[in-house]
Amino acid sequence: MSIEGDFYLKKKDKHMFFSIIFFFLSVVLTLSLFFYNKVLIYDIHQINEESEKIQKSITLIKEDERIQVKELLDINAKAIPDLENKTLVLKFIEEIKKISSKYDIIFSWFNYGNGRLSLDATIKKSEDGMPAYEKLTFFIQDYRLDEQALFELDFISKFVGQNRISFHTNFLIK
Amino acid sequence: MENIKNNKFISLLFLFLTFLTLIVFTKDVFLDLQENIDLKKQLTTQLEKSKENLSTLNTLRTELSKWEDTDLEKYISPFSEDKITHYIHSYVQGNPEVNISQISITPWKENEYGFIEGHISLDVRVLNENALIDFISFLLKDDSEYKIFIESLSYNYESWSFNVNIPLTVFYK
């Protein structure tokens, strides 16, 4: 063979060599990825099994009613105490008694609902001569300024009488 | 010359096979692998959360087993007509200041807080306001048998011995 023929033959040998190498590498790569994938599938299966066991344990624990209640109380940690505050009827009755005693007001028809307390009220002229209207204005001004008060005194729009003043009052829970 | 042609043919063949392997097999395996890597990551995160949840519940179970929480016990008290009636009458029995006219119990439903909510409407006649306050105190006391809320109340102050309707809301599980 001539020198040129030898040169081309060696070049083609090299090409063939590299093409075989590439093919071999592609097969190795594919097999590697394939086996790694199998390992991952096995891991996923293991994780799923463990998750199932844990879920069964969780379900078993949650069958305990006390746990269920405690969870709900934790979820509603603010909402239920807020509801309790709005339903402290005894405290509201006590506050009305205090108001009645302090300002010499006679209340009737205690009516509480939806955060609002409605009462019919009457203020009479005192035995010592203090007019009813002075006792009334003192009550309105003083109670509205009282920071310790349990309620907010709503606007009173109608007063009936002179020596004996009747009015309807609404208190809003603070 | 023939050798050169043969080698060329073999090179092209192997290149073709390489290309075929990559397109037909390697690509699919690679895509599956990506999916499974993501899935494993996701499941691992979920598993960690589940473990945390289980640990919290176990701690809670241990704490609850150590002491009796009377407030908690109220929520698991059985809500049945006979028990409720017995509970209410146990207070008024022999008590001249309070007389039960009627007890109405409304069927239960789940409320926004996740508890089951029952309604009891009590029509009572009380001797005076103090008798009413004492009765309500019994219903709402700390060691009461039920978790009771009184969301509304209406009665006439002026009367001596009056009728009053007391609507009770009961939370239970």
Interface residues (C-beta under 8 A of the other chain):
Chain A: G5 Y8 L9 K12 D13 H15 M16 F18 S19 I20 F22 F23 S26 V27 L29 T30 L33 F34 Y36 N37 L40 I41 D43 I44 I47 N48 E50 S51 I54 Q55 S57 I58 I61 K62 D64 E65 R66 I67 Q68 V69 K70 L72 L73 I75 N76 A79 I80 L83 E84 K86 T87 V89 L90 I93 I106 F107 S108 W109 F110 N111 Y112 G113 N114 L119
Chain B: M1 N3 I4 N7 K8 I10 S11 L12 L13 F14 L15 L17 T18 T21 L22 F25 T26 V29 F30 D32 L33 N36 I37 L39 K40 L43 T44 Q46 L47 S50 K51 N53 L54 L57 N58 L60 R61 L64 D69 L72 E73 Y75 I76 Y113 G114 F115 E129 I133 I136 S137 L140 F149 I150 E151 S152 L153 S154 Y155 N156 Y157 E158 K173
